Amino acid sequence: MIETANAIAVKLEESAQACIPSNYSRIIGRELGLQIRDIPKLLKFTGLSSKQFMQEDTLLTAQQQIHILHNGLNLSSHADFGLRLGRRLTPSTHGAMGFLVNSSPNLYIALKAFQSYLPTRINFASINLLEDESSVTCSINFDTNLHPDILRALSETCAVIFNECAEFIVGRPVVEASLKFIHDQPNYSHSYSDYLSGSYSFSAPNLQMSIPLAICKIPNASADLENYVVAMRQCETMLAQLKSHEHSIRYQIEKMMLSHPLGELSEEDAAAALFICKRTLARRLKEEGMSFRKIRDKILSQQAINFLCHRNMSIDSIATLLNYHDSANFRRAFKRWFNMSPNDYRKQSSKESIDS
């Protein structure tokens, strides 16, 4: 049992910023087998209501996320809770970043994707990669002071996520991998072999995973260049927004839009996710010289341009990706954005590329 939630000290300047997708915490609830009536136990010390927690668009602060993990550990009857949670966090739970990783040409590039875009999912964790002649070492750091039990659980969860990612890309268990954990060897360490393919050790200075370079360069049989490029652009957009105007309402709306299927987020849902009414959201955006529609149009127009660069993508396919159920509506919107049709824009872009 962890002593108290007050022992958790989060030393992040951004700890009050809600930017962590709440789907991770709902998965914690599913791992615990909680019913609706049990949700308040998981939300202790977070200030969240069960209704807020169950909304798909709700974003959490670092403090709230860590408190939920703390509560989950206390509620769980399984010592290997962190390992179990890692197995539940499949690539689809990581949004565009997970899609990018699974579409990567090989494991090395997938690890680079994790390194670059992890901040778009968890703002208190970072990854460093070190490559030498024979191996790639991935170090995972948590930019906050954590209770030892929480650190152990998070480390186990990350280890399982990386292990299963490696297995998917390489196409087999990566028995050559070597894991080093910061925490001391737990009394359930025999369970590690049920979740991890390679070797592992404890009481290390840093949380690390090392994989032979030759394994990292094995081609991913499931690689998809087009999907990889699309996911990369979405991740880049999210990261750019993360680094600018991080405390503005506009930023939080943009992040929500980019974390969900394009064009799907409504103004009502966005306001609910920020725990304010639609009128208050509109007023705050107006104070920033912005509106919900302008933000939506900006994101959709940028993504439309990106998709038009793929010469093999039809206008109908692009309209579908942007959540337009009628391609004629997409064409009208595009003409409003750029004063020309999508086909004319593509022709002009192609001509400019040739001329340059």
Protein Blocks (a to p, Z undefined) as FASTA:
>chain_A
ZZbfklpccfbfklmpccbdfklmmmmmmmnopafklmmmmmgonlpafklmmpmklccd
fklmmmmmmmmmmmpcbfklmmmmmmmmgfklnojmlmmmmmpmblklmmmmmmmmmmmm
mmcbccdddddfkbccdddddfbdcdfklmmmmmmmmmmmmmmmmmmmnopacfkbccdd
fbdcdfklmmmmmmpmbdcdehifbdcddddfklmmpccfkbcfklmmmmmmmmmmmmmm
mmgoklbmklmmmmmmmmpcehkacfklmmmmnopafklmmmmmmmnopafklmmmmmmm
mmmmmmmmmmkbcfklmmmmnopabfklmmmmmmmmnopafklmmmmmmmmmmmZZ
